[in-house]
Amino acid sequence: MPTQVPSASLPPDTRTRILDLAEELLLERGFNAFSYQHLARELGVKPAAIHYHYPSKDDLGTALVTRQLRRLRKWRDLPRVADLPPNQQFEALLAVYDGHLSHDRRVCLFGALAADFRTLPTSMQAELRTFNRELTEWLAQVLAVGRATGTMRFVGSPAAKALQVLTTLAGALQVARVHDETPFQVIVNQVRLELFQP
């Protein structure tokens, strides 16, 4: 979901700066590929300052996914998303993934963490499952209403289609990281073609 941008008049507090940098490193390298030393060096603080806010990396990782879950809930309830017809809600979701692509071809949080899932702390795994479940349920509802109103067409259950679409989008970001933006756009256009065919 969209990254929160702090107010230009107020510098972010240390906790927010830690989370922002950790998220950037996670999406760039993966959760297991950065340490508190990396964070401290980039932020110009001592590692103890990071441990003060997040005693362990498990705490930091869980906080990252929890923040993303809050963003998802806030985003889906925004009037500019919630009040749209289903086809436009779907386009709003595609815009989020396109935002990852535009930001130095980043993968999404789920894509970044799925490969390392078995090595993640239990609390982080639980939050990631909750995030994925809530996003999938939201999209399934959008698809169900879209099909009921005739603006979307697909075979099978809305839940199964939601899983397929989200998996496809996460994979499309991975492909774009390896190549360039072209395969991502081809994949997204294919998804649109299948859902919005006349």
Secondary structure by P-SEA (a helix, b strand, c coil): cccccccccccccaaaaaaaaaaaaaaccccccccaaaaaaaacccaaaaaaacccaaaaaaaaaaaaaaaaaaaaaccccccccaaaaaaaaaaaaaaaaacccccccccccccccccccaaaaaaaaaaaaaaaaaaaaaaaaaaaaccccccccaaaaaaaaaaaaaaaaaaaaaccaaaaaaaaaaaaaaaccc
